[in-house]
Each structure stands twice: as structure tokens, then as C-alpha cells.
């Protein structure tokens, strides 16, 4: 007969094992959920909508992020039909050989060539790309017609003839030993004229946000994985940030500047996700009136 004491002991042992099994064996492998944001930055053209598909922190490796899984992610992302794709770095593995084995550059980069959007696809590199092999990562992406931006800016045209600036910042932790970067925010900002056109900034690590000028109404970041672990009541696992949980995840608004921080797709450190499932993001940018009209036009009666 099962006694109360035996039951409690069994529950005390089995519950942590179940949580560990889920966080390692299930959640990291889940089909990415879609997390959408609607934002209205200053100076955005009044009648123009821009949809940005965001892919962050793939961390390609076996068995956690195999080539077949990247292919499925690309297919799901294309179904969103964004105007532009941005890829926020950390394409390569973030786990050591105890947990995973790397995937050759050509195998993870190949599926990304199939991302399709009218305004194209643009990438930045992350810290793990630098720590593994930044030149090879860049070459793999650019061979698939995915420009890699490093303290660069480009003017992109919207459908109505108006334009916006897209800037990509170099990684802030490129040197693993010294934890220094190749980022040049002042230089990048100086490349964008004060011409009244809105500007969007791509960064890997979100800690740069307090230094970002009002010239960039929207900043899009990855890197944190949302902490990878979020326990009910206790909250998110601590992230490596000078700001604690301030820039851990989601939508941050400070003054006239807004930042979206993606939880990304892969894992690093340990192959664990708990309460922070993999995600793809769709960011829709427009004036409040244009956003309201856009969602009204796309609303359909539930089946």
C-alpha cells in the first residue's frame, strides 16, 4: 500500500525529473510560436505599413537545431509574408561538445536562402558567430544573398515611394577574452543623415539601448533568449546584462525610442528552455491610424 510518506518522496523525486525532461527534451524542440508586436515610432509615414519578420539566435547544431528544423522555421517565417526579414546573429552553435555537435556553415545557411520578402533580408553577426568564425559566418550568409551589416546603414524604399533607414550595429562582445566589441554606434549614427526619414536599428545585444539616440525610433535585438528559463512566480532566469531584467525580453519603450527583444530560436550554455519557448517575431510598424485600419482590413470571422 502506498503511504503518504512514500507518495511525497516519489513526488519530490519525479517532479524535478519531469521538469528537467520537459525543459531539455520538449520545449527546445517545439515548433516556434509567433510573437507579434505593433509599434508606432515618431516620423513614420502616416499611411504606410511595414511588416518585419525577425529571426534570432538560431544556434545551429545537432541535435537541437538541425538543418531540417531550420528549413521548417524558414517555411513558417515565409508564411507570415513580411516586407523585410532581419536576422539578428548567433547563427552558429552556442553549446560545447558535451551537449551538441556543430553543423557545417553551408548546411545551416542553405535554408536561409529561401527566406523571401519584397525588401530583402539583412543580417548582423552575434557574439557566438565571432567566437566561432565570423569571416566564415559572413561568407556563408553573403553567398546566399543575405547582406551582413556591420556598422552600416542602407536606405530602403517603401511601397508609396517614401523611404526609411536600416542600420546594423557590429557585435558588442566580439572578443570573447576581453568582452569588447566591434560596434561603432557613433559612426553608424553619423552615416544616417537628419533627413526626416525614420530609422530602424538592428543590434545583437540589447544593452546598447541607453546609448541609442532618438534618431532610431525602433531598435530590434536578440541575444538574451528571454533568459531561456522563466519559472512561474519566480520569474526569468538572470541574464548576462548590466541592467538586470530591464532588457531581458519583449517590448521596451523609453522616451521616443522603442526596442523589441526576441527570445530567439536556439539554446546556448545548456540545452534548456523552460517557460520561454522558441519564437519567430512579426513587427508591424505604422501610425496608430494605419495600424488600426490594417488590422481591420485583415480581420476575418473565426471559423
N, C-alpha and C positions, 0 to 999 in steps of 0.2 A: 504494500500500500504506500502510495506517495504521501509522505508527510509534508507539512507546511515548510519545515526547515529545508528538506530536500528540494522542494519546489523553488524556494527562494534562492538556494545555492545554484540550482540549474538555470534559473532565470538570470542570475547575476553573471553566470559564465556565458550563456548563449546570447544574451542581448548585445554585449560588445562584439562578439564574433559575427553576429548578423549585421551590425552596423559596419564593421570592417569589410565584410564580404560585399555589402552593397556599395560602399564608397570606393572599393578597388575594382570589383568585378562587374558592376552595373552602371553606376552614374557616369563614369568617364566614357562609357561606350554608347550612351544614349544618343538618339537622333537629336541634332541640335534644335533647340527651341528658337522661335523668332521673338526677339525683344525689339519693339518699335518705339521710336521717340518722335515727337512733333515739336519743332522749335521755331521761334520767330526772332532771328537776330536783327539788330539795327541795320538800316540801309538796304534791306533785301528788296529786290524789285517787287512792287505791290501785287502784281498778278501772276508771278512766276513761282512754280513749284519745282523743287529739286529733290529727287529721291536718291539717297546714297546707301549702297549696300556695304556693310562692314564685315570684314573677315580678319580676325586677330588671333595670334598665338596658336598657330596650327601645331607646332612642335611635332613634326613628322617623325615617327619611329614605330618599330614593331614591338609589341602587338597593339599598342594603344592608339596609334594614328597611322594605319596602313594606307597604302595607295588607294585601295578600294573605298576606304572611308572618305578620303579626300575627294574622290570622284563623286560620292553621294552628297557631300557638302556642297560641291560646286553645282550640282544639279538643283539642290534645294535653293541655293542662292540665286541661280538664274530664274527660278520660278517667281521670284519677287519682282522681276523686271525693273530694276533700278535704272536711273540715268547714268550712274557712275559707281564703280567699285573702288574701294580703298582697302588695302591690305597692310596691316599695322605691325608687321615684323614678327620675329621669333618663328621662322618657318622650320628651323631645324630642331632636333631633339633637345629637351631640357632635362633628361634623366641620364644617370650614369649607367654603365654596363650591367650593374646588378639588376636593374629593372627593365631595361629595354636595349634594343639594338638600332642603330641609325639606319635610315633609308637613303640610298644614293640620291644626290641632288636631282638628277633627271627624273626620277620616279615620283617625287613629291611635286616637282614643278610642272610636270606634264599636264596633270588635270587642271591646273590653274589657267592654262592657255585657253580653256573652254569657257571661262567667265566672259560674259557678253553684256555690254552696256553701250548705249549710244555715245557717251562721253569718254568711254575707255575705262582702263583700270590702272591704278597707280599704287606703288608700294613704297614703304620705308623699311629699313632694317631695324631689328631689335638687338638687345644685348647678347642673346644666345647666338644669333647669326654672326656677330663679331667674335664671340668667344670660340666658335667652331671654325668658321672660314667665311668671312664677309665677302672677299672677292669672288669666291665660288658661288655663294648665295646670290650675289648681284648678277653674275653671269647667267645663272640658271633662270632667273626671272626675266632678264632682258632678252634672252634667247627666245622667250615666249611672248615678246612684245609687251612686257609689263615694265614700264619705266620705273627705276628706283630713284626716289627723290632724297637728296641729302643736302639740306640747307638750300634747297632750290624752290623756285616758285614758277607757276605756269598759269597763264590766263586761259580760261575755258569759257566757251560761248553757250549761253542758254538758248532755248528754242525761240524766244521772242526777239533775239538779237542783242539782249543785254549780256553782261559777262560777270564772272567772278574769279577771284584769285584762289588758287590752291597751292599751299605751301607744305613742304615736307621737311621736318627737322631731323638732323643727324642724331644718332643714338647717344643718350646721356651717360651710359655705363659701358661704353665700347671697350675700355681697357679693364679687364677683369681684375688685374692685380691692384691697380690704383683706384678703381671705381671712378675713373674720369671718362669723359666722352669726346665725341667728335661734333657735338652740337654747337651751332653758332646762331643763336636766336637773334641777336642784334643784326648780324649780317643778312640773315634771311628776311627780317622785317624791312631792312633798307632796300631790298630788291622789289618790294611791293610799293608802288607809288601811291600817294594820297590822292587817288583819282575818283573817289566816291564809290568805287566798286566794292562789294562785300568780299571778305577774305575768310577762308577756312584753313585751319592748320592741322596737320597730321603729326602726332608725336607717338613714340612708343611708351615712354614712362610719363605718367600724368603729373609728377611732382614739379614739372616746369611751369605749371599753370599760373602761379602767382606772378611770374616774370613775364607772362604773355601780355602784350599791350592790347588796348581796346581796338587796335587795327584788325585783330582777328575776332570776329563775333562768335565763331564756333571753333572749338578745338575737339579733336577726336583722338582718343588714347586707348591703349590696351595694357599689357604687361602684368597687371595685378592678378588676373584670373578671378577677380572678386574675392580673393583670399583662398580660393579652392575649397574652403570648408566654412560652412555657416550653420551653427548649431542653434536650434530654437531656444529663445530666451537669452542664451549666452552671446549670440551674435556671430560676426565673422571672425575667422582666424586672423591674427595680426599679419599685416603685410609689411614688406620692407619699404617703408616710407618715412620721410621726415615729418609727415603730417598725420601720423596715426591712421585713423579710418576716414579722414576727410576726403581723400581721393581714392577710396577703395573700389568704388563701383557706381555706375549709374549716371544720373543727370545732376550736374553741379552748376549752379548759377552764382556768379559773383560780379556784381555791378552790371555792366553791359556785356559781359563775357559769359559764354556757356560752354560747358565741356561734357561730352559723353565718354564714359569709360566702359569699355566692353569687358565682359568676363571671359571672352575668347572661347577657344575650342579644345585645346590640348591641356597637358599637365606638365609641371616641372617640379624638381625637387623630389617628390614622391608621386606615384601614380594614383592620386586620390582626388576625388571630388565628392563633396557631401553637402547638399543644400545649395550648390552653385553649379547647376547643370551647364553643359556646353551650349553656346548660343551664337547665332548669327543676328546681326542688327540691321534694321532698316531705319534710317534717319530721314524724315521728311521735313524739309525746310521751306518756309513761306511766311507771308504775313498772316496774322490771325484770320483775316477775312478770306484769304486764299486757301488757308488750311481748312477752314470751315466748309467752303464750297467744294474743295477737293474731296473731303470725306463724305460730304452729302452726295456728290456725283458717284462715289464708289460704294455707297451703301446698298445692300441688297437684302431682301426679305429672307430671314433664315429658313433653311429647308426643313 
